[in-house]
Amino acid sequence: MSEPLLQLQGVHTHIGAYHILQGVDLTVPKGELTVLLGRNGAGKTTTLRTIMGLWQVSAGSVTFEGDNIGLMGTPDIAQRGIAYVPENMGIFSDLTVAENMILAARNAKRAEDMDAKRLEWVFGLFPAMKRFWQHPAGLLSGGQKQMLAVARAIVEPRKLLLIDEPSKGLAPAIIQNMITAFQELKRTDTTILLVEQNFNFARQLGDQVAVMDGGQIVHSGAMADLAGDEGLQQRLLGLSLASHQ
Amino acid sequence: MNAPATTAVEALPTVKPDRLPLMLLPVLALVALPLIGSASTWVTLTFAGLAMGMIIFIIASGLTLVFGLMDVLNFGHGVFITLGAFMATSVLGLMTGWTTSTSLLLNLVAVLAAMLVAMSVAGGVGAVFERVIIRPVYGQPLKQILITMGGMIVGEELIKVVWGPQARPLLLPTAFQGSILLGDAAVEKYRLISVVLGLIVFAIMTWVLTHTKVGLLIRAGVHDREMVESLGYRIRRLFIGVFVVGSALAGLGGVMWGLYQQSVIPQLGSQVNVLLFIVIIIGGMGSVTGCFIGAMLVGLLANYTGFLVPKVALFSNILLMVIVLLWRPEGLYPVGKK
């Protein structure tokens, strides 16, 4: 495992009266894809939102590149090079695909200001984005919206991508597209923390895996170890992943 | 780098632009024509309605964006209108020689000076209002309503302290007085000027919203401010900017409203406030285009009913709001908020 880029130590998060994260310890190694698995309500989305500063850390620390970002505001965290793709994709449906991308390229005022080479690479991963460049994003299909959400996160180089359930609600063919795109992203040594419930999707991509339950990490290690150990899978599946079989 | 095979749906559904709300304006005007009977009276009333609508739009546009961006219900918006109008009485009072001159240029300079001062003061006070009154109650709608109404009352009383409780005249400069004839119809020059100025403000606002990065951020922020922050932008700074510009526009609207009425009272803001909320609710809260159409509808209807059935004029706008909301419960152009 390479050096850690992001570390959560004893992170607690409260949302109103609810104590959601109850001491999360998680390490995301640099240049690898870490998958966060767990059943509904385990705290996966809250973990991503806490890292992004959208929920406040009640206790513990979130360390990114050696600095505690746990108490920073969301814009400051994003400006450090962390991109976030929320579960609902966060697409601005009244804006065009181009305008969504311009917003993600912080220093670009117009499409022409964006890094053309990078943009072509993104179009290579998601050709629909080029085809529907001037169309309102709200008209895209669910799969295309998910592609736009990921495309927006990578339109400029980022140090860490936080991606919440990219396969959710997508047709198998679109999921395969998404897997191909993530495999291509992995070849660029991008660090990714991916929340998933679809174990088949996760095991094709993950280098590392962490399993959550009850607001805590109950298992972490190499994805290959989990994928190759039926007993471990059985134990974890029995604990929290039964619904994914 | 290999591109993945594309299996996504290749064609997008075609959605026709929603022009139905736009059609309401000519429909309303055409329905009013036979009821009014006289074409020249109809032209006069239509211009009066459009002028009133433009002024309301200028005032309400900032209010709708403030709500759209941060869900802030600012019931104190009216105080910036009153402040702008009273600033104009002071500025134009100092430039009486210019406003009574027959030179159009001198008249224009005087009015522009009054507008600039009113906008600057209203914008500055808006910045303080946001910092002291709005910021402590972000995300607390009930407290927002109470404290902004309180702010409005305090502002109104402070205006009485500075300018006195009486109505103050705000006379039109010489060149702006009188009417021009369009056929048999007499249209007041100032109403034409108001229509032109309103269209200029609408055009500038539309251009900024559609052709600049700030405009893009405002449109995105109205839709999903959390995502805008996740992209690394400080939405609160944007909100402060919009609040200040909105307050300045209210100040400008105050000058125009005062000149329209030719007098100013300290209760001006609280009187107009009701109209403003009707307009932004009709338009769809957060929508500038909706606000524009809503303001025109309110202006036209107020003038037509004022002529046809004066007793109905008082609640015609409430009736309009009820009808629009029965048709489109989220307003003419609902903003798709997350």
Interface residues (C-beta under 8 A of the other chain):
Chain A: M52 L54 G73 T74 P75 A78 Q79 Y84 P86 N88 G90 F92 S93 D94 L95 E99 I102 L103 A104 R106 A108 K109 W121 F123 G124 L125 F126 P127 A128 R131 F132 H135 P136 G138 L139 L140 S141 G143 Q144 M147 R152 A173 I174 Q176 N177 T180 A181 E184 R187
Chain B: M1 N2 A3 P4 A5 T6 T7 A8 V9 E10 L12 P13 V15 T212 K213 L216 L217 R219 A220 H223 D224 E226 M227 V228 E229 S230 L231 G232 Y233 R234 I235 V335 G336 K338
